[in-house]
Amino acid sequence: MLAACAPALDWRDVRAADGLVKAQLPCKPTTHTRKVMLVGQSVALSLQVCSAGGQTWALAWAQVTDPAQVGPALRELREAAAANIGAQMSVPVPLNVPGATPHADSTRLRLEGRRADGQAVREQIALFARGTLVVQATALGAELPDDAADTFFASLRAGA
């Protein structure tokens, strides 16, 4: 009976990247780190991820070594997100995250594609940087309510 009364999305404040990124996630995340190739170099990509309300919510971040690599890294992350679901690249909307380093490649995108099993999926991503730290925020699901996605993306903050 109590489970029926529990909200599907239980928003909570989270910190990532040693406190340099703040957001609200609608569930308790787990953290994973793995090596990936980004802008031609092996970097540690960390991810805080959780599932709630039929959606997956995530913050991913990596440190690049050269400020000139920030734009290419953000573009690579954007292209990989679209490719992962077979989506056509949508028109990016400029993104202004408080505390983030202003960058032309800071964007928010809406993507539609298919999961590996063929199911339709919607994805929204936000990409931004703080110095040489590149960040991707992701909301993904068969259905992705705008109000929940807007809450998540509006909560993004960068800086200590």
Backbone as a printed PyTorch tensor [residue, N CA C, xyz], in Angstrom:
tensor([[[  0.8120,  -1.1930,   0.0000],
         [  0.0000,   0.0000,   0.0000],
         [  0.8600,   1.2640,   0.0000]],

        [[  1.9440,   1.2730,   0.7850],
         [  2.8150,   2.4450,   0.8190],
         [  3.4960,   2.6840,  -0.5100]],

        [[  3.8630,   1.6320,  -1.2200],
         [  4.5300,   1.7990,  -2.5110],
         [  3.6390,   2.5310,  -3.4970]],

        [[  2.3440,   2.3160,  -3.4260],
         [  1.4200,   2.9860,  -4.3360],
         [  1.3900,   4.4880,  -4.0810]],

        [[  1.7170,   4.9160,  -2.8710],
         [  1.7020,   6.3340,  -2.5340],
         [  3.0350,   7.0260,  -2.8310]],

        [[  4.0800,   6.2480,  -3.0650],
         [  5.4000,   6.8280,  -3.2790],
         [  5.4640,   7.4810,  -4.6550]],

        [[  6.0530,   8.6840,  -4.7280],
         [  6.1730,   9.3330,  -6.0370],
         [  7.1710,   8.5800,  -6.9140]],

        [[  6.9200,   8.5870,  -8.2180],
         [  7.8250,   7.9100,  -9.1580],
         [  9.1710,   8.6180,  -9.2070]],

        [[  9.1550,   9.9380,  -9.0430],
         [ 10.3850,  10.7100,  -9.1060],
         [ 10.6310,  11.3620,  -7.7400]],

        [[ 11.6960,  10.9550,  -7.1000],
         [ 12.0680,  11.4310,  -5.7730],
         [ 13.3220,  12.2880,  -5.9180]],

        [[ 13.1370,  13.5750,  -6.2210],
         [ 14.2460,  14.4630,  -6.5410],
         [ 15.1650,  14.6730,  -5.3500]],

        [[ 16.4670,  14.6330,  -5.6210],
         [ 17.4900,  14.8370,  -4.5910],
         [ 18.6840,  15.5540,  -5.2050]],

        [[ 19.3680,  16.3350,  -4.3760],
         [ 20.5790,  17.0170,  -4.8160],
         [ 21.7300,  16.0250,  -4.8800]],

        [[ 22.5120,  16.1000,  -5.9490],
         [ 23.7080,  15.2720,  -6.0840],
         [ 24.8670,  16.1700,  -6.4960]],

        [[ 26.0560,  15.7170,  -6.1410],
         [ 27.2880,  16.3840,  -6.5450],
         [ 28.1260,  15.3720,  -7.3110]],

        [[ 28.7910,  15.8530,  -8.3240],
         [ 29.6370,  15.0010,  -9.1560],
         [ 30.9510,  15.7260,  -9.4180]],

        [[ 31.9140,  15.0110,  -9.9560],
         [ 33.2080,  15.5830, -10.3460],
         [ 33.8360,  16.3420,  -9.1770]],

        [[ 33.9660,  15.6650,  -8.0540],
         [ 34.5600,  16.2710,  -6.8460],
         [ 33.8550,  17.5630,  -6.4560]],

        [[ 32.5390,  17.5910,  -6.6220],
         [ 31.7420,  18.7430,  -6.2280],
         [ 31.6610,  19.8490,  -7.2550]],

        [[ 32.2990,  19.6940,  -8.4190],
         [ 32.2840,  20.7460,  -9.4330],
         [ 30.9920,  20.7840, -10.2400]],

        [[ 30.1920,  19.7340, -10.1500],
         [ 28.9070,  19.6850, -10.8570],
         [ 27.8280,  19.3500,  -9.8470]],

        [[ 26.7480,  20.1050,  -9.9090],
         [ 25.6100,  19.8640,  -9.0290],
         [ 24.3630,  19.7130,  -9.8840]],

        [[ 23.4670,  18.8630,  -9.4290],
         [ 22.2070,  18.6520, -10.1490],
         [ 21.2030,  18.0320,  -9.2040]],

        [[ 19.9870,  17.9220,  -9.6680],
         [ 18.9670,  17.1470,  -8.9780],
         [ 18.6510,  15.9440,  -9.8440]],

        [[ 18.7000,  14.7730,  -9.2420],
         [ 18.3060,  13.5400,  -9.9130],
         [ 17.0600,  13.0120,  -9.2170]],

        [[ 16.1750,  12.3480,  -9.9640],
         [ 14.9230,  11.8700,  -9.3850],
         [ 15.0360,  10.5000,  -8.7160]],

        [[ 16.2620,  10.0590,  -8.4460],
         [ 16.4940,   8.7490,  -7.8560],
         [ 17.9270,   8.7150,  -7.3250]],

        [[ 18.2300,   7.7190,  -6.5190],
         [ 19.5680,   7.6100,  -5.9400],
         [ 20.5160,   6.9940,  -6.9680]],

        [[ 21.5540,   7.7500,  -7.3640],
         [ 22.4460,   7.2470,  -8.4090],
         [ 23.5420,   6.3280,  -7.8790]],

        [[ 24.0390,   5.5090,  -8.7810],
         [ 25.2670,   4.7600,  -8.5380],
         [ 26.3310,   5.3920,  -9.4230]],

        [[ 27.5870,   5.2480,  -9.0160],
         [ 28.6890,   5.8680,  -9.7500],
         [ 29.5620,   4.7920, -10.3720]],

        [[ 29.9110,   5.0090, -11.6270],
         [ 30.7770,   4.0950, -12.3720],
         [ 31.8460,   4.9250, -13.0750]],

        [[ 33.0230,   4.3590, -13.2520],
         [ 34.0910,   5.0150, -14.0040],
         [ 34.7210,   3.9870, -14.9300]],

        [[ 35.0010,   4.4190, -16.1600],
         [ 35.6850,   3.5410, -17.1070],
         [ 36.5290,   4.3980, -18.0320]],

        [[ 37.4910,   3.7630, -18.6580],
         [ 38.3450,   4.4550, -19.6270],
         [ 37.6450,   4.4530, -20.9860]],

        [[ 37.6440,   5.6100, -21.6340],
         [ 37.0870,   5.7450, -22.9820],
         [ 38.0410,   6.5990, -23.8180]],

        [[ 37.8990,   6.5070, -25.1090],
         [ 38.6590,   7.3770, -26.0000],
         [ 37.8210,   8.6280, -26.2500]],

        [[ 38.4050,   9.7760, -25.9780],
         [ 37.7410,  11.0540, -26.1940],
         [ 38.7970,  12.0080, -26.7330]],

        [[ 38.5220,  12.6430, -27.8310],
         [ 39.4410,  13.5300, -28.5470],
         [ 40.8290,  12.9020, -28.6970]],

        [[ 40.8200,  11.6270, -29.0620],
         [ 42.0610,  10.9340, -29.3660],
         [ 42.9050,  10.5180, -28.1810]],

        [[ 42.3510,  10.6130, -26.9870],
         [ 43.1110,  10.1940, -25.8150],
         [ 42.2440,   9.3550, -24.8830]],

        [[ 42.8850,   8.5110, -24.1260],
         [ 42.1770,   7.6910, -23.1500],
         [ 41.9320,   8.5460, -21.9030]],

        [[ 40.6680,   8.6850, -21.5210],
         [ 40.3060,   9.4750, -20.3440],
         [ 39.4040,   8.6450, -19.4490]],

        [[ 39.3750,   8.9980, -18.1770],
         [ 38.4530,   8.3750, -17.2370],
         [ 37.1170,   9.1000, -17.3650]],

        [[ 36.0840,   8.3780, -17.7780],
         [ 34.7330,   8.9250, -17.8730],
         [ 33.9650,   8.3890, -16.6790]],

        [[ 33.5000,   9.2820, -15.8320],
         [ 32.7120,   8.8840, -14.6710],
         [ 31.2470,   9.1600, -14.9480]],

        [[ 30.3980,   8.3690, -14.3170],
         [ 28.9680,   8.4270, -14.5820],
         [ 28.1980,   8.1890, -13.2980]],

        [[ 27.2790,   9.0900, -12.9950],
         [ 26.2860,   8.8560, -11.9510],
         [ 24.9800,   8.5830, -12.6790]],

        [[ 24.3610,   7.4370, -12.4110],
         [ 23.1830,   7.0310, -13.1730],
         [ 22.1590,   6.3820, -12.2600]],

        [[ 20.8790,   6.5910, -12.5940],
         [ 19.7960,   5.9300, -11.8730],
         [ 18.5870,   5.8360, -12.8000]],

        [[ 17.6290,   5.0170, -12.3930],
         [ 16.3890,   4.8460, -13.1620],
         [ 15.1980,   5.1050, -12.2660]],

        [[ 14.2240,   5.8320, -12.8060],
         [ 12.9860,   6.1250, -12.0780],
         [ 11.9220,   6.5450, -13.0820]],

        [[ 10.6940,   6.1770, -12.8140],
         [  9.5900,   6.6030, -13.6560],
         [  9.6840,   6.0940, -15.0800]],

        [[ 10.4050,   4.9910, -15.2930],
         [ 10.5690,   4.4540, -16.6380],
         [ 11.6410,   5.1550, -17.4530]],

        [[ 12.4070,   6.0370, -16.8160],
         [ 13.4690,   6.7490, -17.5110],
         [ 14.8090,   6.4720, -16.8300]],

        [[ 15.8730,   6.7160, -17.5890],
         [ 17.2300,   6.6620, -17.0600],
         [ 17.7560,   8.0910, -17.0230]],

        [[ 18.3810,   8.4330, -15.9180],
         [ 18.9040,   9.7760, -15.6820],
         [ 20.3860,   9.6500, -15.3910]],

        [[ 21.2200,  10.5200, -15.9760],
         [ 22.6590,  10.3660, -15.7850],
         [ 23.4140,  11.6880, -15.9020]],

        [[ 24.5200,  11.7240, -15.1760],
         [ 25.5320,  12.7650, -15.3090],
         [ 26.8360,  12.0650, -15.6340]],

        [[ 27.5080,  12.4830, -16.6810],
         [ 28.7960,  11.9120, -17.0460],
         [ 29.8000,  13.0510, -17.1650]],

        [[ 31.0440,  12.7780, -16.7880],
         [ 32.0630,  13.8120, -16.8680],
         [ 33.4360,  13.2030, -17.0900]],

        [[ 34.2820,  14.0090, -17.7500],
         [ 35.6650,  13.6120, -18.0110],
         [ 36.5130,  14.8740, -18.0740]],

        [[ 37.7630,  14.7140, -17.7410],
         [ 38.7190,  15.8140, -17.7880],
         [ 39.5490,  15.6680, -19.0660]],

        [[ 39.6000,  16.7160, -19.8780],
         [ 40.5080,  16.7220, -21.0150],
         [ 41.7350,  17.5340, -20.6170]],

        [[ 42.8420,  17.3210, -21.3060],
         [ 44.0970,  17.9270, -20.8560],
         [ 44.3620,  19.3170, -21.4020]],

        [[ 43.6980,  19.6790, -22.4790],
         [ 43.9960,  20.9360, -23.1560],
         [ 42.6950,  21.7100, -23.3730]],

        [[ 42.6530,  22.9940, -23.0040],
         [ 41.4330,  23.7780, -23.2270],
         [ 40.9490,  23.7500, -24.6770]],

        [[ 41.8620,  23.6010, -25.6410],
         [ 41.4740,  23.5490, -27.0570],
         [ 40.6950,  22.2740, -27.3740]],

        [[ 40.7240,  21.2800, -26.4930],
         [ 40.0080,  20.0210, -26.7170],
         [ 38.5710,  20.0510, -26.1930]],

        [[ 38.1990,  21.0850, -25.4680],
         [ 36.8610,  21.1300, -24.8670],
         [ 35.7740,  21.0900, -25.9310]],

        [[ 35.8420,  21.9650, -26.9240],
         [ 34.8280,  21.9800, -27.9900],
         [ 34.7410,  20.6560, -28.7210]],

        [[ 35.8740,  20.1230, -29.2080],
         [ 35.8140,  18.8240, -29.8670],
         [ 35.2730,  17.7200, -28.9550]],

        [[ 35.6020,  17.7460, -27.6670],
         [ 35.0930,  16.7260, -26.7450],
         [ 33.5810,  16.8420, -26.5850]],

        [[ 33.0720,  18.0600, -26.4490],
         [ 31.6210,  18.2420, -26.3340],
         [ 30.9160,  17.7670, -27.6050]],

        [[ 31.5010,  18.0670, -28.7640],
         [ 30.8970,  17.6220, -30.0270],
         [ 30.9460,  16.0990, -30.1460]],

        [[ 32.0440,  15.4810, -29.7280],
         [ 32.1390,  14.0150, -29.7560],
         [ 31.0870,  13.3770, -28.8590]],

        [[ 30.9040,  13.9220, -27.6760],
         [ 29.8840,  13.3840, -26.7620],
         [ 28.4900,  13.5160, -27.3760]],

        [[ 28.2280,  14.6590, -28.0040],
         [ 26.9280,  14.8950, -28.6490],
         [ 26.7020,  13.8910, -29.7740]],

        [[ 27.7080,  13.6870, -30.6110],
         [ 27.5800,  12.7530, -31.7300],
         [ 27.4260,  11.3180, -31.2370]],

        [[ 28.1330,  10.9480, -30.1810],
         [ 28.0280,   9.5910, -29.6320],
         [ 26.6370,   9.3440, -29.0610]],

        [[ 26.0610,  10.3440, -28.3860],
         [ 24.7120,  10.1820, -27.8270],
         [ 23.7030,   9.9210, -28.9460]],

        [[ 23.8010,  10.6630, -30.0260],
         [ 22.8840,  10.4680, -31.1540],
         [ 23.1180,   9.1120, -31.8090]],

        [[ 24.3790,   8.7490, -32.0080],
         [ 24.6960,   7.4750, -32.6580],
         [ 24.2380,   6.2810, -31.8190]],

        [[ 24.3100,   6.3910, -30.4870],
         [ 23.9250,   5.2840, -29.6160],
         [ 22.4660,   4.8650, -29.7900]],

        [[ 21.6220,   5.8030, -30.2130],
         [ 20.2080,   5.4590, -30.4130],
         [ 19.8040,   5.5920, -31.8800]],

        [[ 20.7840,   5.7760, -32.7590],
         [ 20.4860,   5.8880, -34.1820],
         [ 19.6560,   7.1070, -34.5190]],

        [[ 19.8700,   8.2000, -33.7950],
         [ 19.0780,   9.4150, -33.9990],
         [ 19.7550,  10.3400, -34.9940]],

        [[ 18.9450,  11.0720, -35.7260],
         [ 19.4660,  12.1550, -36.5420],
         [ 19.7900,  13.3060, -35.5990]],

        [[ 20.8310,  14.0390, -35.8910],
         [ 21.2120,  15.1590, -35.0470],
         [ 20.1380,  16.2360, -35.1280]],

        [[ 19.6380,  16.6420, -33.9750],
         [ 18.6470,  17.7160, -33.9450],
         [ 19.3700,  19.0530, -33.8380]],

        [[ 18.6280,  20.1110, -33.9710],
         [ 19.2140,  21.4430, -33.8670],
         [ 19.4910,  21.7210, -32.3870]],

        [[ 20.7530,  21.9700, -32.0370],
         [ 21.0720,  22.2420, -30.6390],
         [ 20.5200,  23.5880, -30.1920]],

        [[ 20.1190,  23.6400, -28.9390],
         [ 19.6440,  24.8690, -28.3260],
         [ 20.7540,  25.3520, -27.3930]],

        [[ 21.1560,  26.6190, -27.4680],
         [ 22.2040,  27.0950, -26.5650],
         [ 21.8300,  26.8270, -25.1030]],

        [[ 22.8400,  26.5180, -24.3050],
         [ 22.6430,  26.1620, -22.9040],
         [ 23.5000,  27.0620, -22.0420]],

        [[ 22.9180,  27.5790, -20.9790],
         [ 23.6560,  28.4150, -20.0400],
         [ 23.5250,  27.8040, -18.6490]],

        [[ 24.5410,  27.0730, -18.2220],
         [ 24.5610,  26.4640, -16.8940],
         [ 25.3000,  27.4120, -15.9550]],

        [[ 24.6680,  27.8360, -14.8650],
         [ 25.3640,  28.7220, -13.9310],
         [ 26.6920,  28.1210, -13.4680]],

        [[ 27.7460,  28.9360, -13.5480],
         [ 29.0720,  28.5050, -13.1290],
         [ 29.8790,  27.8000, -14.2010]],

        [[ 29.2550,  27.4440, -15.3100],
         [ 29.9780,  26.7610, -16.3910],
         [ 30.8150,  27.7690, -17.1630]],

        [[ 31.8560,  27.2800, -17.7790],
         [ 32.6780,  28.1120, -18.6500],
         [ 31.8930,  28.3670, -19.9330]],

        [[ 31.6920,  29.6190, -20.3130],
         [ 30.9510,  29.8860, -21.5530],
         [ 31.6400,  29.1980, -22.7350]],

        [[ 30.8320,  28.4970, -23.5260],
         [ 31.3980,  27.7840, -24.6710],
         [ 30.3230,  27.6350, -25.7470]],

        [[ 30.7060,  27.8520, -26.9960],
         [ 29.7640,  27.7500, -28.1210],
         [ 29.1630,  26.3590, -28.2460]],

        [[ 29.8480,  25.3320, -27.7620],
         [ 29.3460,  23.9590, -27.8690],
         [ 28.5450,  23.5110, -26.6440]],

        [[ 28.2550,  24.4370, -25.7210],
         [ 27.3460,  24.1180, -24.6140],
         [ 25.9370,  24.1280, -25.1830]],

        [[ 25.2860,  22.9620, -25.1940],
         [ 23.9990,  22.8380, -25.8620],
         [ 23.0680,  21.8850, -25.1180]],

        [[ 21.7990,  21.9760, -25.4840],
         [ 20.7890,  21.0030, -25.0700],
         [ 20.1370,  20.4830, -26.3400]],

        [[ 19.9840,  19.1600, -26.4080],
         [ 19.4210,  18.5200, -27.6000],
         [ 18.2820,  17.5890, -27.2330]],

        [[ 17.3390,  17.4600, -28.1330],
         [ 16.2780,  16.4550, -28.0470],
         [ 16.5070,  15.4740, -29.1830]],

        [[ 16.5840,  14.1950, -28.8490],
         [ 16.8460,  13.1650, -29.8410],
         [ 15.7670,  12.0930, -29.7830]],

        [[ 15.4560,  11.5140, -30.9190],
         [ 14.5400,  10.3790, -30.9790],
         [ 15.1970,   9.2940, -31.7940]],

        [[ 15.1680,   8.0700, -31.2590],
         [ 15.7990,   6.9610, -31.9500],
         [ 15.2490,   5.6410, -31.4670]],

        [[ 16.0810,   4.6220, -31.5050],
         [ 15.6710,   3.2750, -31.1050],
         [ 16.7450,   2.6500, -30.2400]],

        [[ 16.2930,   1.8850, -29.2580],
         [ 17.2090,   1.0900, -28.4330],
         [ 17.7170,  -0.0790, -29.2750]],

        [[ 18.6890,  -0.7990, -28.7470],
         [ 19.2420,  -1.9600, -29.4550],
         [ 18.1620,  -2.9990, -29.7440]],

        [[ 17.1250,  -3.0770, -28.8890],
         [ 16.0480,  -4.0510, -29.0970],
         [ 14.9750,  -3.5470, -30.0650]],

        [[ 15.1670,  -2.3600, -30.6360],
         [ 14.2310,  -1.8200, -31.6120],
         [ 13.1560,  -0.9200, -31.0340]],

        [[ 13.0470,  -0.8400, -29.7060],
         [ 12.0330,   0.0140, -29.0860],
         [ 12.3590,   1.4860, -29.3010]],

        [[ 11.3220,   2.2730, -29.5660],
         [ 11.4960,   3.7220, -29.7210],
         [ 11.9430,   4.3200, -28.3900]],

        [[ 12.8090,   5.3240, -28.4720],
         [ 13.3180,   5.9730, -27.2720],
         [ 13.4950,   7.4630, -27.5390]],

        [[ 13.2630,   8.2300, -26.4970],
         [ 13.4990,   9.6760, -26.5420],
         [ 14.6570,   9.9850, -25.6010]],

        [[ 15.4680,  10.9260, -26.0120],
         [ 16.6130,  11.2970, -25.1890],
         [ 16.7820,  12.8100, -25.2430]],

        [[ 17.1020,  13.3810, -24.1110],
         [ 17.5160,  14.7770, -24.0610],
         [ 18.8760,  14.8030, -23.4020]],

        [[ 19.7770,  15.6110, -23.9560],
         [ 21.0980,  15.7460, -23.3710],
         [ 21.4440,  17.2200, -23.2300]],

        [[ 22.2640,  17.5040, -22.2490],
         [ 22.8470,  18.8290, -22.0610],
         [ 24.3480,  18.6300, -21.9720]],

        [[ 25.0940,  19.4580, -22.6600],
         [ 26.5570,  19.3780, -22.6830],
         [ 27.1310,  20.7280, -22.2950]],

        [[ 28.0910,  20.7100, -21.3660],
         [ 28.7280,  21.9500, -20.9500],
         [ 30.1030,  21.6350, -20.3740]],

        [[ 30.8480,  22.6910, -20.0480],
         [ 32.1970,  22.5150, -19.5100],
         [ 32.4230,  23.4670, -18.3520]],

        [[ 33.3130,  23.0570, -17.5060],
         [ 33.8550,  23.9200, -16.4420],
         [ 35.3740,  23.8000, -16.5810]],

        [[ 36.0030,  24.8020, -17.1820],
         [ 37.4220,  24.6840, -17.4920],
         [ 37.6130,  23.5590, -18.4930]],

        [[ 38.4400,  22.5740, -18.1500],
         [ 38.6750,  21.4320, -19.0400],
         [ 37.8630,  20.2060, -18.6310]],

        [[ 36.9260,  20.3810, -17.7210],
         [ 36.0010,  19.3070, -17.3470],
         [ 34.8000,  19.3740, -18.2840]],

        [[ 34.5530,  18.3040, -19.0390],
         [ 33.3860,  18.2620, -19.9270],
         [ 32.3080,  17.4060, -19.2660]],

        [[ 31.0590,  17.8510, -19.3970],
         [ 29.9460,  17.2220, -18.6950],
         [ 28.8010,  16.9650, -19.6620]],

        [[ 28.1890,  15.7950, -19.5150],
         [ 26.9780,  15.4630, -20.2600],
         [ 25.9160,  15.0340, -19.2670]],

        [[ 24.7590,  15.6860, -19.3220],
         [ 23.5930,  15.2910, -18.5370],
         [ 22.6040,  14.6480, -19.5020]],

        [[ 22.0310,  13.5050, -19.1050],
         [ 21.1660,  12.7400, -20.0090],
         [ 19.8920,  12.3010, -19.3170]],

        [[ 18.7840,  12.4260, -20.0280],
         [ 17.5050,  11.8410, -19.6260],
         [ 17.0380,  11.0090, -20.8170]],

        [[ 16.6340,   9.7520, -20.5580],
         [ 16.3450,   8.8140, -21.6370],
         [ 15.1720,   7.9300, -21.2460]],

        [[ 14.2310,   7.7300, -22.1610],
         [ 13.1270,   6.8230, -21.8960],
         [ 12.1880,   6.7220, -23.0850]],

        [[ 11.3370,   5.6870, -23.0610],
         [ 10.3330,   5.5400, -24.1120],
         [  9.4200,   6.7630, -24.1130]],

        [[  9.0930,   7.2160, -22.9400],
         [  8.3720,   8.4810, -22.7380],
         [  9.2750,   9.3460, -21.8840]],

        [[  9.3340,  10.6170, -22.1730],
         [ 10.1890,  11.5210, -21.4190],
         [  9.4260,  12.8190, -21.1950]],

        [[  8.7080,  12.9000, -20.0640],
         [  7.9040,  14.0990, -19.8020],
         [  8.7570,  15.3670, -19.7670]],

        [[  8.3170,  16.3900, -20.4800],
         [  9.0660,  17.6460, -20.5430],
         [  9.2710,  18.2580, -19.1720]],

        [[  8.2560,  18.1820, -18.2830],
         [  8.4070,  18.8260, -16.9810],
         [  9.5170,  18.1770, -16.1650]],

        [[  9.6420,  16.8610, -16.2150],
         [ 10.7140,  16.1720, -15.4810],
         [ 12.0750,  16.5020, -16.0930]],

        [[ 12.1730,  16.4660, -17.4150],
         [ 13.4410,  16.7940, -18.0770],
         [ 13.8290,  18.2450, -17.7900]],

        [[ 12.8590,  19.1500, -17.8390],
         [ 13.1450,  20.5560, -17.5690],
         [ 13.6430,  20.7510, -16.1300]],

        [[ 13.0510,  20.0320, -15.1740],
         [ 13.5030,  20.1130, -13.7810],
         [ 14.9570,  19.6810, -13.6730]],

        [[ 15.2880,  18.5680, -14.3050],
         [ 16.6560,  18.0350, -14.2680],
         [ 17.6380,  19.0300, -14.8850]],

        [[ 17.3890,  19.4870, -16.0940],
         [ 18.3370,  20.3630, -16.7720],
         [ 18.4260,  21.7450, -16.1230]],

        [[ 17.3330,  22.2460, -15.5850],
         [ 17.3580,  23.5510, -14.9010],
         [ 18.1480,  23.4810, -13.5930]],

        [[ 18.3090,  22.2820, -13.0330],
         [ 19.0270,  22.1450, -11.7620],
         [ 20.5470,  22.1080, -11.9410]],

        [[ 21.0320,  21.9920, -13.1560],
         [ 22.4710,  21.8640, -13.3860],
         [ 23.2200,  23.1150, -12.9450]],

        [[ 24.3180,  22.8860, -12.2420],
         [ 25.2080,  23.9560, -11.7870],
         [ 26.6460,  23.4810, -11.9160]],

        [[ 27.5500,  24.3920, -12.1690],
         [ 28.9720,  24.0620, -12.2140],
         [ 29.7070,  24.9760, -11.2380]],

        [[ 30.7860,  24.4760, -10.6850],
         [ 31.5900,  25.2600,  -9.7650],
         [ 31.5250,  24.7190,  -8.3620]],

        [[ 32.4560,  25.1310,  -7.5720],
         [ 32.5490,  24.6340,  -6.1910],
         [ 31.5400,  25.3150,  -5.2920]]])
